């Protein structure tokens, strides 16, 4: 349901949902803690005054910038 929400570009997850299986989780690069045992990884959101923001995973350094919403 969440992934089909209008206007949602990329879902990010703090933890891999074991019960959901691969088909109900996002790509590994968008999950802060994909292991069954939590390692305390986090997602960092950096917002700019102009309305843009960046999400970064502490686990793998993957980040993605998002433009200001219209």
Helices and strands as residue ranges (DSSP letters): G 2-4, E 13-15, G 18-20, G 22-24, G 28-30, E 31-33, E 43-47, E 53-57, E 63-66
